[in-house]
Amino acid sequence: MTARRVQVGRDVRLLEQTDEGVDLEGATRLRPGQMVDLILADDTGRPIAGRRAEVLTWFVVRLGSGGPMFSGHCSWQ
């Protein structure tokens, strides 16, 4: 299975990070059970590192004129 590349700061916003996983929010639509490669950026916004995670939950948190906003939790693999 190929993991989808998701860039933190561009595709999603990091809400919280722990040793077990991350809470994310963004307009990017993900699916529970999907594997993602989360690409983290440095202070200048350049991608520097990736880490694989599994999407555990992903749901609509609000609807707006720009489309739906999603939020959920991913566990580190």
Residue, then its C-alpha position, 0 to 999 in steps of 0.5 A: m500500500t502506498a502512503r499519501r504525502v501530507q505536508v504539515g503547514r500546507d495541507v494540514r495544521l498540527l494541533e497537538q503531537t505526542d509520542e503516540g500520534v498527532d491531532l491535525e486539522g485542514a481542508t485535506r480529505l483523509r480516510p480512517g485506515q489510510m497510511v500517510d507520510l506526514i512531511l514536517a517543515d523547518d522554520t522557513g517552510r522547507p520540508i525537512a522530515g517525514r514520518r508515517a502515520e495511520v489515520l484513525t479518525w477524520f471528520v468534518v468539524r465545520l462547513g464554510s464558503g471555502g468548503p469543509m474543514f476536517s479534523g482527526h487523529c493519526s497514530w505513528q507507525 
